């Protein structure tokens, strides 16, 4: 598949997955219905879509983007591995095992704020932010639209410090209201959806 096709596929998968992720959280917030596992599955596809999009940006950038692009792609891979570990555990072991002790869940359940896997998730998104910063540097800003794509990716890199530091400071604890996390994630979705749209446009024939 040509890099343009890979990039558009990655942007489309990421857009649909982020939109599904946001919709599931809104439904749960409004109705109380348990839609967490839809969010978890969506997060897996967000990671896969983003890696495809990042790889295509690097391939399009050529020699000019070789060093920053490879750095961004490496960080994208680290992000994807951490996300797969966290959400695959939620979709399998946590969901299907009926006899897990509270002690075990306090470690591997993402739904326990401040748990090890919750912190792994934040670490994963810190690497995603670091990845977007470097991938943004690899974007060719040949027009205003591509310049906005580049800018949004690089600005997204600002999420790296808080996502890395918050788990170390105990910002989130079991007593923290889950609504706080939901609002933060919805704000992230609102930011990243335009990134996906601009990413898809970047790989158009006239992009």
MODELLER restraints for C-alpha pairs under 7 A, 6 or more apart:
rsr = mdl.restraints
at = mdl.atoms
rsr.add(forms.Gaussian(group=physical.xy_distance, feature=features.Distance(at['CA:3:A'], at['CA:56:A']), mean=5.07, stdev=0.5))
rsr.add(forms.Gaussian(group=physical.xy_distance, feature=features.Distance(at['CA:3:A'], at['CA:59:A']), mean=6.48, stdev=0.5))
rsr.add(forms.Gaussian(group=physical.xy_distance, feature=features.Distance(at['CA:3:A'], at['CA:60:A']), mean=6.76, stdev=0.5))
rsr.add(forms.Gaussian(group=physical.xy_distance, feature=features.Distance(at['CA:4:A'], at['CA:56:A']), mean=6.85, stdev=0.5))
rsr.add(forms.Gaussian(group=physical.xy_distance, feature=features.Distance(at['CA:4:A'], at['CA:203:A']), mean=4.88, stdev=0.5))
rsr.add(forms.Gaussian(group=physical.xy_distance, feature=features.Distance(at['CA:4:A'], at['CA:204:A']), mean=6.85, stdev=0.5))
rsr.add(forms.Gaussian(group=physical.xy_distance, feature=features.Distance(at['CA:6:A'], at['CA:52:A']), mean=6.22, stdev=0.5))
rsr.add(forms.Gaussian(group=physical.xy_distance, feature=features.Distance(at['CA:6:A'], at['CA:53:A']), mean=6.82, stdev=0.5))
rsr.add(forms.Gaussian(group=physical.xy_distance, feature=features.Distance(at['CA:6:A'], at['CA:56:A']), mean=6.09, stdev=0.5))
rsr.add(forms.Gaussian(group=physical.xy_distance, feature=features.Distance(at['CA:7:A'], at['CA:52:A']), mean=6.22, stdev=0.5))
rsr.add(forms.Gaussian(group=physical.xy_distance, feature=features.Distance(at['CA:7:A'], at['CA:53:A']), mean=4.55, stdev=0.5))
rsr.add(forms.Gaussian(group=physical.xy_distance, feature=features.Distance(at['CA:7:A'], at['CA:56:A']), mean=4.91, stdev=0.5))
rsr.add(forms.Gaussian(group=physical.xy_distance, feature=features.Distance(at['CA:7:A'], at['CA:200:A']), mean=6.80, stdev=0.5))
rsr.add(forms.Gaussian(group=physical.xy_distance, feature=features.Distance(at['CA:7:A'], at['CA:203:A']), mean=6.00, stdev=0.5))
rsr.add(forms.Gaussian(group=physical.xy_distance, feature=features.Distance(at['CA:8:A'], at['CA:200:A']), mean=4.75, stdev=0.5))
rsr.add(forms.Gaussian(group=physical.xy_distance, feature=features.Distance(at['CA:8:A'], at['CA:203:A']), mean=5.94, stdev=0.5))
rsr.add(forms.Gaussian(group=physical.xy_distance, feature=features.Distance(at['CA:10:A'], at['CA:49:A']), mean=4.14, stdev=0.5))
rsr.add(forms.Gaussian(group=physical.xy_distance, feature=features.Distance(at['CA:10:A'], at['CA:50:A']), mean=5.92, stdev=0.5))
rsr.add(forms.Gaussian(group=physical.xy_distance, feature=features.Distance(at['CA:10:A'], at['CA:52:A']), mean=4.73, stdev=0.5))
rsr.add(forms.Gaussian(group=physical.xy_distance, feature=features.Distance(at['CA:10:A'], at['CA:53:A']), mean=4.54, stdev=0.5))
rsr.add(forms.Gaussian(group=physical.xy_distance, feature=features.Distance(at['CA:11:A'], at['CA:49:A']), mean=6.29, stdev=0.5))
rsr.add(forms.Gaussian(group=physical.xy_distance, feature=features.Distance(at['CA:11:A'], at['CA:50:A']), mean=6.92, stdev=0.5))
rsr.add(forms.Gaussian(group=physical.xy_distance, feature=features.Distance(at['CA:11:A'], at['CA:53:A']), mean=5.76, stdev=0.5))
rsr.add(forms.Gaussian(group=physical.xy_distance, feature=features.Distance(at['CA:11:A'], at['CA:196:A']), mean=4.98, stdev=0.5))
rsr.add(forms.Gaussian(group=physical.xy_distance, feature=features.Distance(at['CA:11:A'], at['CA:199:A']), mean=5.76, stdev=0.5))
rsr.add(forms.Gaussian(group=physical.xy_distance, feature=features.Distance(at['CA:11:A'], at['CA:200:A']), mean=5.25, stdev=0.5))
rsr.add(forms.Gaussian(group=physical.xy_distance, feature=features.Distance(at['CA:12:A'], at['CA:196:A']), mean=6.93, stdev=0.5))
rsr.add(forms.Gaussian(group=physical.xy_distance, feature=features.Distance(at['CA:12:A'], at['CA:200:A']), mean=6.79, stdev=0.5))
rsr.add(forms.Gaussian(group=physical.xy_distance, feature=features.Distance(at['CA:13:A'], at['CA:45:A']), mean=6.91, stdev=0.5))
rsr.add(forms.Gaussian(group=physical.xy_distance, feature=features.Distance(at['CA:13:A'], at['CA:46:A']), mean=6.94, stdev=0.5))
rsr.add(forms.Gaussian(group=physical.xy_distance, feature=features.Distance(at['CA:13:A'], at['CA:49:A']), mean=5.06, stdev=0.5))
rsr.add(forms.Gaussian(group=physical.xy_distance, feature=features.Distance(at['CA:14:A'], at['CA:45:A']), mean=6.78, stdev=0.5))
rsr.add(forms.Gaussian(group=physical.xy_distance, feature=features.Distance(at['CA:14:A'], at['CA:46:A']), mean=4.73, stdev=0.5))
rsr.add(forms.Gaussian(group=physical.xy_distance, feature=features.Distance(at['CA:14:A'], at['CA:49:A']), mean=4.68, stdev=0.5))
rsr.add(forms.Gaussian(group=physical.xy_distance, feature=features.Distance(at['CA:14:A'], at['CA:50:A']), mean=5.99, stdev=0.5))
rsr.add(forms.Gaussian(group=physical.xy_distance, feature=features.Distance(at['CA:14:A'], at['CA:196:A']), mean=6.55, stdev=0.5))
rsr.add(forms.Gaussian(group=physical.xy_distance, feature=features.Distance(at['CA:15:A'], at['CA:193:A']), mean=5.84, stdev=0.5))
rsr.add(forms.Gaussian(group=physical.xy_distance, feature=features.Distance(at['CA:15:A'], at['CA:196:A']), mean=5.40, stdev=0.5))
rsr.add(forms.Gaussian(group=physical.xy_distance, feature=features.Distance(at['CA:17:A'], at['CA:42:A']), mean=4.96, stdev=0.5))
rsr.add(forms.Gaussian(group=physical.xy_distance, feature=features.Distance(at['CA:17:A'], at['CA:43:A']), mean=6.90, stdev=0.5))
rsr.add(forms.Gaussian(group=physical.xy_distance, feature=features.Distance(at['CA:17:A'], at['CA:45:A']), mean=6.01, stdev=0.5))
rsr.add(forms.Gaussian(group=physical.xy_distance, feature=features.Distance(at['CA:17:A'], at['CA:46:A']), mean=5.43, stdev=0.5))
rsr.add(forms.Gaussian(group=physical.xy_distance, feature=features.Distance(at['CA:18:A'], at['CA:42:A']), mean=6.94, stdev=0.5))
rsr.add(forms.Gaussian(group=physical.xy_distance, feature=features.Distance(at['CA:18:A'], at['CA:46:A']), mean=6.40, stdev=0.5))
rsr.add(forms.Gaussian(group=physical.xy_distance, feature=features.Distance(at['CA:18:A'], at['CA:189:A']), mean=6.16, stdev=0.5))
rsr.add(forms.Gaussian(group=physical.xy_distance, feature=features.Distance(at['CA:18:A'], at['CA:193:A']), mean=6.84, stdev=0.5))
rsr.add(forms.Gaussian(group=physical.xy_distance, feature=features.Distance(at['CA:20:A'], at['CA:42:A']), mean=6.49, stdev=0.5))
rsr.add(forms.Gaussian(group=physical.xy_distance, feature=features.Distance(at['CA:21:A'], at['CA:39:A']), mean=4.68, stdev=0.5))
rsr.add(forms.Gaussian(group=physical.xy_distance, feature=features.Distance(at['CA:21:A'], at['CA:42:A']), mean=5.56, stdev=0.5))
rsr.add(forms.Gaussian(group=physical.xy_distance, feature=features.Distance(at['CA:21:A'], at['CA:43:A']), mean=6.97, stdev=0.5))
rsr.add(forms.Gaussian(group=physical.xy_distance, feature=features.Distance(at['CA:22:A'], at['CA:186:A']), mean=5.98, stdev=0.5))
rsr.add(forms.Gaussian(group=physical.xy_distance, feature=features.Distance(at['CA:22:A'], at['CA:189:A']), mean=6.40, stdev=0.5))
rsr.add(forms.Gaussian(group=physical.xy_distance, feature=features.Distance(at['CA:24:A'], at['CA:35:A']), mean=5.60, stdev=0.5))
rsr.add(forms.Gaussian(group=physical.xy_distance, feature=features.Distance(at['CA:24:A'], at['CA:38:A']), mean=6.43, stdev=0.5))
rsr.add(forms.Gaussian(group=physical.xy_distance, feature=features.Distance(at['CA:24:A'], at['CA:39:A']), mean=6.01, stdev=0.5))
rsr.add(forms.Gaussian(group=physical.xy_distance, feature=features.Distance(at['CA:25:A'], at['CA:182:A']), mean=6.80, stdev=0.5))
rsr.add(forms.Gaussian(group=physical.xy_distance, feature=features.Distance(at['CA:27:A'], at['CA:33:A']), mean=6.77, stdev=0.5))
rsr.add(forms.Gaussian(group=physical.xy_distance, feature=features.Distance(at['CA:28:A'], at['CA:34:A']), mean=5.89, stdev=0.5))
rsr.add(forms.Gaussian(group=physical.xy_distance, feature=features.Distance(at['CA:28:A'], at['CA:35:A']), mean=5.88, stdev=0.5))
rsr.add(forms.Gaussian(group=physical.xy_distance, feature=features.Distance(at['CA:37:A'], at['CA:91:A']), mean=6.67, stdev=0.5))
rsr.add(forms.Gaussian(group=physical.xy_distance, feature=features.Distance(at['CA:40:A'], at['CA:87:A']), mean=5.54, stdev=0.5))
rsr.add(forms.Gaussian(group=physical.xy_distance, feature=features.Distance(at['CA:44:A'], at['CA:83:A']), mean=6.72, stdev=0.5))
rsr.add(forms.Gaussian(group=physical.xy_distance, feature=features.Distance(at['CA:44:A'], at['CA:84:A']), mean=6.09, stdev=0.5))
rsr.add(forms.Gaussian(group=physical.xy_distance, feature=features.Distance(at['CA:44:A'], at['CA:87:A']), mean=6.92, stdev=0.5))
rsr.add(forms.Gaussian(group=physical.xy_distance, feature=features.Distance(at['CA:47:A'], at['CA:80:A']), mean=5.26, stdev=0.5))
rsr.add(forms.Gaussian(group=physical.xy_distance, feature=features.Distance(at['CA:51:A'], at['CA:76:A']), mean=6.02, stdev=0.5))
rsr.add(forms.Gaussian(group=physical.xy_distance, feature=features.Distance(at['CA:51:A'], at['CA:77:A']), mean=6.97, stdev=0.5))
rsr.add(forms.Gaussian(group=physical.xy_distance, feature=features.Distance(at['CA:54:A'], at['CA:73:A']), mean=6.23, stdev=0.5))
rsr.add(forms.Gaussian(group=physical.xy_distance, feature=features.Distance(at['CA:54:A'], at['CA:135:A']), mean=6.42, stdev=0.5))
rsr.add(forms.Gaussian(group=physical.xy_distance, feature=features.Distance(at['CA:55:A'], at['CA:73:A']), mean=6.36, stdev=0.5))
rsr.add(forms.Gaussian(group=physical.xy_distance, feature=features.Distance(at['CA:57:A'], at['CA:138:A']), mean=6.79, stdev=0.5))
rsr.add(forms.Gaussian(group=physical.xy_distance, feature=features.Distance(at['CA:57:A'], at['CA:139:A']), mean=6.35, stdev=0.5))
rsr.add(forms.Gaussian(group=physical.xy_distance, feature=features.Distance(at['CA:58:A'], at['CA:65:A']), mean=6.21, stdev=0.5))
rsr.add(forms.Gaussian(group=physical.xy_distance, feature=features.Distance(at['CA:58:A'], at['CA:69:A']), mean=5.06, stdev=0.5))
rsr.add(forms.Gaussian(group=physical.xy_distance, feature=features.Distance(at['CA:58:A'], at['CA:138:A']), mean=6.37, stdev=0.5))
rsr.add(forms.Gaussian(group=physical.xy_distance, feature=features.Distance(at['CA:61:A'], at['CA:138:A']), mean=5.90, stdev=0.5))
rsr.add(forms.Gaussian(group=physical.xy_distance, feature=features.Distance(at['CA:61:A'], at['CA:139:A']), mean=6.52, stdev=0.5))
rsr.add(forms.Gaussian(group=physical.xy_distance, feature=features.Distance(at['CA:61:A'], at['CA:140:A']), mean=6.68, stdev=0.5))
rsr.add(forms.Gaussian(group=physical.xy_distance, feature=features.Distance(at['CA:65:A'], at['CA:138:A']), mean=4.76, stdev=0.5))
rsr.add(forms.Gaussian(group=physical.xy_distance, feature=features.Distance(at['CA:68:A'], at['CA:134:A']), mean=5.36, stdev=0.5))
rsr.add(forms.Gaussian(group=physical.xy_distance, feature=features.Distance(at['CA:68:A'], at['CA:135:A']), mean=6.85, stdev=0.5))
rsr.add(forms.Gaussian(group=physical.xy_distance, feature=features.Distance(at['CA:68:A'], at['CA:137:A']), mean=6.72, stdev=0.5))
rsr.add(forms.Gaussian(group=physical.xy_distance, feature=features.Distance(at['CA:68:A'], at['CA:138:A']), mean=6.41, stdev=0.5))
rsr.add(forms.Gaussian(group=physical.xy_distance, feature=features.Distance(at['CA:69:A'], at['CA:134:A']), mean=6.18, stdev=0.5))
rsr.add(forms.Gaussian(group=physical.xy_distance, feature=features.Distance(at['CA:69:A'], at['CA:135:A']), mean=5.44, stdev=0.5))
rsr.add(forms.Gaussian(group=physical.xy_distance, feature=features.Distance(at['CA:69:A'], at['CA:138:A']), mean=5.55, stdev=0.5))
rsr.add(forms.Gaussian(group=physical.xy_distance, feature=features.Distance(at['CA:71:A'], at['CA:134:A']), mean=6.62, stdev=0.5))
rsr.add(forms.Gaussian(group=physical.xy_distance, feature=features.Distance(at['CA:72:A'], at['CA:131:A']), mean=4.15, stdev=0.5))
rsr.add(forms.Gaussian(group=physical.xy_distance, feature=features.Distance(at['CA:72:A'], at['CA:132:A']), mean=6.58, stdev=0.5))
rsr.add(forms.Gaussian(group=physical.xy_distance, feature=features.Distance(at['CA:72:A'], at['CA:134:A']), mean=4.72, stdev=0.5))
rsr.add(forms.Gaussian(group=physical.xy_distance, feature=features.Distance(at['CA:72:A'], at['CA:135:A']), mean=5.06, stdev=0.5))
rsr.add(forms.Gaussian(group=physical.xy_distance, feature=features.Distance(at['CA:73:A'], at['CA:131:A']), mean=6.54, stdev=0.5))
rsr.add(forms.Gaussian(group=physical.xy_distance, feature=features.Distance(at['CA:75:A'], at['CA:127:A']), mean=5.53, stdev=0.5))
rsr.add(forms.Gaussian(group=physical.xy_distance, feature=features.Distance(at['CA:75:A'], at['CA:128:A']), mean=6.61, stdev=0.5))
rsr.add(forms.Gaussian(group=physical.xy_distance, feature=features.Distance(at['CA:75:A'], at['CA:130:A']), mean=6.71, stdev=0.5))
rsr.add(forms.Gaussian(group=physical.xy_distance, feature=features.Distance(at['CA:75:A'], at['CA:131:A']), mean=5.01, stdev=0.5))
rsr.add(forms.Gaussian(group=physical.xy_distance, feature=features.Distance(at['CA:76:A'], at['CA:127:A']), mean=6.68, stdev=0.5))
rsr.add(forms.Gaussian(group=physical.xy_distance, feature=features.Distance(at['CA:76:A'], at['CA:128:A']), mean=5.66, stdev=0.5))
rsr.add(forms.Gaussian(group=physical.xy_distance, feature=features.Distance(at['CA:76:A'], at['CA:131:A']), mean=5.38, stdev=0.5))
rsr.add(forms.Gaussian(group=physical.xy_distance, feature=features.Distance(at['CA:78:A'], at['CA:127:A']), mean=6.73, stdev=0.5))
rsr.add(forms.Gaussian(group=physical.xy_distance, feature=features.Distance(at['CA:79:A'], at['CA:124:A']), mean=4.41, stdev=0.5))
rsr.add(forms.Gaussian(group=physical.xy_distance, feature=features.Distance(at['CA:79:A'], at['CA:125:A']), mean=6.34, stdev=0.5))
rsr.add(forms.Gaussian(group=physical.xy_distance, feature=features.Distance(at['CA:79:A'], at['CA:127:A']), mean=5.23, stdev=0.5))
rsr.add(forms.Gaussian(group=physical.xy_distance, feature=features.Distance(at['CA:79:A'], at['CA:128:A']), mean=5.43, stdev=0.5))
rsr.add(forms.Gaussian(group=physical.xy_distance, feature=features.Distance(at['CA:82:A'], at['CA:120:A']), mean=6.53, stdev=0.5))
rsr.add(forms.Gaussian(group=physical.xy_distance, feature=features.Distance(at['CA:82:A'], at['CA:121:A']), mean=6.69, stdev=0.5))
rsr.add(forms.Gaussian(group=physical.xy_distance, feature=features.Distance(at['CA:82:A'], at['CA:124:A']), mean=5.30, stdev=0.5))
rsr.add(forms.Gaussian(group=physical.xy_distance, feature=features.Distance(at['CA:83:A'], at['CA:121:A']), mean=6.09, stdev=0.5))
rsr.add(forms.Gaussian(group=physical.xy_distance, feature=features.Distance(at['CA:83:A'], at['CA:124:A']), mean=6.00, stdev=0.5))
rsr.add(forms.Gaussian(group=physical.xy_distance, feature=features.Distance(at['CA:86:A'], at['CA:117:A']), mean=5.79, stdev=0.5))
rsr.add(forms.Gaussian(group=physical.xy_distance, feature=features.Distance(at['CA:86:A'], at['CA:121:A']), mean=6.42, stdev=0.5))
rsr.add(forms.Gaussian(group=physical.xy_distance, feature=features.Distance(at['CA:90:A'], at['CA:109:A']), mean=6.62, stdev=0.5))
rsr.add(forms.Gaussian(group=physical.xy_distance, feature=features.Distance(at['CA:94:A'], at['CA:109:A']), mean=6.69, stdev=0.5))
rsr.add(forms.Gaussian(group=physical.xy_distance, feature=features.Distance(at['CA:106:A'], at['CA:112:A']), mean=6.05, stdev=0.5))
rsr.add(forms.Gaussian(group=physical.xy_distance, feature=features.Distance(at['CA:106:A'], at['CA:115:A']), mean=5.50, stdev=0.5))
rsr.add(forms.Gaussian(group=physical.xy_distance, feature=features.Distance(at['CA:107:A'], at['CA:115:A']), mean=4.98, stdev=0.5))
rsr.add(forms.Gaussian(group=physical.xy_distance, feature=features.Distance(at['CA:107:A'], at['CA:116:A']), mean=4.99, stdev=0.5))
rsr.add(forms.Gaussian(group=physical.xy_distance, feature=features.Distance(at['CA:107:A'], at['CA:117:A']), mean=6.37, stdev=0.5))
rsr.add(forms.Gaussian(group=physical.xy_distance, feature=features.Distance(at['CA:108:A'], at['CA:115:A']), mean=6.74, stdev=0.5))
rsr.add(forms.Gaussian(group=physical.xy_distance, feature=features.Distance(at['CA:108:A'], at['CA:116:A']), mean=6.25, stdev=0.5))
rsr.add(forms.Gaussian(group=physical.xy_distance, feature=features.Distance(at['CA:108:A'], at['CA:117:A']), mean=5.13, stdev=0.5))
rsr.add(forms.Gaussian(group=physical.xy_distance, feature=features.Distance(at['CA:109:A'], at['CA:115:A']), mean=6.78, stdev=0.5))
rsr.add(forms.Gaussian(group=physical.xy_distance, feature=features.Distance(at['CA:109:A'], at['CA:117:A']), mean=6.26, stdev=0.5))
rsr.add(forms.Gaussian(group=physical.xy_distance, feature=features.Distance(at['CA:110:A'], at['CA:117:A']), mean=5.42, stdev=0.5))
rsr.add(forms.Gaussian(group=physical.xy_distance, feature=features.Distance(at['CA:110:A'], at['CA:118:A']), mean=4.53, stdev=0.5))
rsr.add(forms.Gaussian(group=physical.xy_distance, feature=features.Distance(at['CA:112:A'], at['CA:118:A']), mean=6.98, stdev=0.5))
rsr.add(forms.Gaussian(group=physical.xy_distance, feature=features.Distance(at['CA:112:A'], at['CA:174:A']), mean=6.06, stdev=0.5))
rsr.add(forms.Gaussian(group=physical.xy_distance, feature=features.Distance(at['CA:113:A'], at['CA:172:A']), mean=5.76, stdev=0.5))
rsr.add(forms.Gaussian(group=physical.xy_distance, feature=features.Distance(at['CA:113:A'], at['CA:173:A']), mean=5.27, stdev=0.5))
rsr.add(forms.Gaussian(group=physical.xy_distance, feature=features.Distance(at['CA:113:A'], at['CA:174:A']), mean=5.03, stdev=0.5))
rsr.add(forms.Gaussian(group=physical.xy_distance, feature=features.Distance(at['CA:114:A'], at['CA:172:A']), mean=5.23, stdev=0.5))
rsr.add(forms.Gaussian(group=physical.xy_distance, feature=features.Distance(at['CA:114:A'], at['CA:173:A']), mean=4.79, stdev=0.5))
rsr.add(forms.Gaussian(group=physical.xy_distance, feature=features.Distance(at['CA:114:A'], at['CA:174:A']), mean=6.33, stdev=0.5))
rsr.add(forms.Gaussian(group=physical.xy_distance, feature=features.Distance(at['CA:119:A'], at['CA:167:A']), mean=5.60, stdev=0.5))
rsr.add(forms.Gaussian(group=physical.xy_distance, feature=features.Distance(at['CA:122:A'], at['CA:163:A']), mean=5.25, stdev=0.5))
rsr.add(forms.Gaussian(group=physical.xy_distance, feature=features.Distance(at['CA:122:A'], at['CA:164:A']), mean=6.82, stdev=0.5))
rsr.add(forms.Gaussian(group=physical.xy_distance, feature=features.Distance(at['CA:123:A'], at['CA:163:A']), mean=6.16, stdev=0.5))
rsr.add(forms.Gaussian(group=physical.xy_distance, feature=features.Distance(at['CA:123:A'], at['CA:164:A']), mean=5.62, stdev=0.5))
rsr.add(forms.Gaussian(group=physical.xy_distance, feature=features.Distance(at['CA:125:A'], at['CA:163:A']), mean=6.63, stdev=0.5))
rsr.add(forms.Gaussian(group=physical.xy_distance, feature=features.Distance(at['CA:126:A'], at['CA:159:A']), mean=6.38, stdev=0.5))
rsr.add(forms.Gaussian(group=physical.xy_distance, feature=features.Distance(at['CA:126:A'], at['CA:160:A']), mean=4.28, stdev=0.5))
rsr.add(forms.Gaussian(group=physical.xy_distance, feature=features.Distance(at['CA:126:A'], at['CA:163:A']), mean=4.95, stdev=0.5))
rsr.add(forms.Gaussian(group=physical.xy_distance, feature=features.Distance(at['CA:126:A'], at['CA:164:A']), mean=5.62, stdev=0.5))
rsr.add(forms.Gaussian(group=physical.xy_distance, feature=features.Distance(at['CA:127:A'], at['CA:160:A']), mean=6.72, stdev=0.5))
rsr.add(forms.Gaussian(group=physical.xy_distance, feature=features.Distance(at['CA:129:A'], at['CA:156:A']), mean=5.72, stdev=0.5))
rsr.add(forms.Gaussian(group=physical.xy_distance, feature=features.Distance(at['CA:129:A'], at['CA:157:A']), mean=4.33, stdev=0.5))
rsr.add(forms.Gaussian(group=physical.xy_distance, feature=features.Distance(at['CA:129:A'], at['CA:158:A']), mean=6.92, stdev=0.5))
rsr.add(forms.Gaussian(group=physical.xy_distance, feature=features.Distance(at['CA:129:A'], at['CA:159:A']), mean=5.61, stdev=0.5))
rsr.add(forms.Gaussian(group=physical.xy_distance, feature=features.Distance(at['CA:129:A'], at['CA:160:A']), mean=5.11, stdev=0.5))
rsr.add(forms.Gaussian(group=physical.xy_distance, feature=features.Distance(at['CA:130:A'], at['CA:157:A']), mean=5.21, stdev=0.5))
rsr.add(forms.Gaussian(group=physical.xy_distance, feature=features.Distance(at['CA:130:A'], at['CA:160:A']), mean=5.76, stdev=0.5))
rsr.add(forms.Gaussian(group=physical.xy_distance, feature=features.Distance(at['CA:132:A'], at['CA:153:A']), mean=4.98, stdev=0.5))
rsr.add(forms.Gaussian(group=physical.xy_distance, feature=features.Distance(at['CA:132:A'], at['CA:154:A']), mean=6.00, stdev=0.5))
rsr.add(forms.Gaussian(group=physical.xy_distance, feature=features.Distance(at['CA:132:A'], at['CA:156:A']), mean=6.51, stdev=0.5))
rsr.add(forms.Gaussian(group=physical.xy_distance, feature=features.Distance(at['CA:132:A'], at['CA:157:A']), mean=5.96, stdev=0.5))
rsr.add(forms.Gaussian(group=physical.xy_distance, feature=features.Distance(at['CA:133:A'], at['CA:153:A']), mean=5.74, stdev=0.5))
rsr.add(forms.Gaussian(group=physical.xy_distance, feature=features.Distance(at['CA:133:A'], at['CA:154:A']), mean=4.06, stdev=0.5))
rsr.add(forms.Gaussian(group=physical.xy_distance, feature=features.Distance(at['CA:133:A'], at['CA:155:A']), mean=6.99, stdev=0.5))
rsr.add(forms.Gaussian(group=physical.xy_distance, feature=features.Distance(at['CA:133:A'], at['CA:156:A']), mean=6.71, stdev=0.5))
rsr.add(forms.Gaussian(group=physical.xy_distance, feature=features.Distance(at['CA:133:A'], at['CA:157:A']), mean=4.71, stdev=0.5))
rsr.add(forms.Gaussian(group=physical.xy_distance, feature=features.Distance(at['CA:136:A'], at['CA:150:A']), mean=4.64, stdev=0.5))
rsr.add(forms.Gaussian(group=physical.xy_distance, feature=features.Distance(at['CA:136:A'], at['CA:151:A']), mean=6.90, stdev=0.5))
rsr.add(forms.Gaussian(group=physical.xy_distance, feature=features.Distance(at['CA:136:A'], at['CA:153:A']), mean=4.94, stdev=0.5))
rsr.add(forms.Gaussian(group=physical.xy_distance, feature=features.Distance(at['CA:136:A'], at['CA:154:A']), mean=5.15, stdev=0.5))
rsr.add(forms.Gaussian(group=physical.xy_distance, feature=features.Distance(at['CA:137:A'], at['CA:150:A']), mean=6.83, stdev=0.5))
rsr.add(forms.Gaussian(group=physical.xy_distance, feature=features.Distance(at['CA:139:A'], at['CA:150:A']), mean=5.73, stdev=0.5))
rsr.add(forms.Gaussian(group=physical.xy_distance, feature=features.Distance(at['CA:140:A'], at['CA:146:A']), mean=6.98, stdev=0.5))
rsr.add(forms.Gaussian(group=physical.xy_distance, feature=features.Distance(at['CA:141:A'], at['CA:147:A']), mean=4.52, stdev=0.5))
rsr.add(forms.Gaussian(group=physical.xy_distance, feature=features.Distance(at['CA:141:A'], at['CA:150:A']), mean=6.84, stdev=0.5))
rsr.add(forms.Gaussian(group=physical.xy_distance, feature=features.Distance(at['CA:146:A'], at['CA:202:A']), mean=6.11, stdev=0.5))
rsr.add(forms.Gaussian(group=physical.xy_distance, feature=features.Distance(at['CA:149:A'], at['CA:195:A']), mean=6.18, stdev=0.5))
rsr.add(forms.Gaussian(group=physical.xy_distance, feature=features.Distance(at['CA:149:A'], at['CA:198:A']), mean=5.47, stdev=0.5))
rsr.add(forms.Gaussian(group=physical.xy_distance, feature=features.Distance(at['CA:149:A'], at['CA:199:A']), mean=6.51, stdev=0.5))
rsr.add(forms.Gaussian(group=physical.xy_distance, feature=features.Distance(at['CA:152:A'], at['CA:195:A']), mean=6.47, stdev=0.5))
rsr.add(forms.Gaussian(group=physical.xy_distance, feature=features.Distance(at['CA:201:A'], at['CA:207:A']), mean=5.85, stdev=0.5))
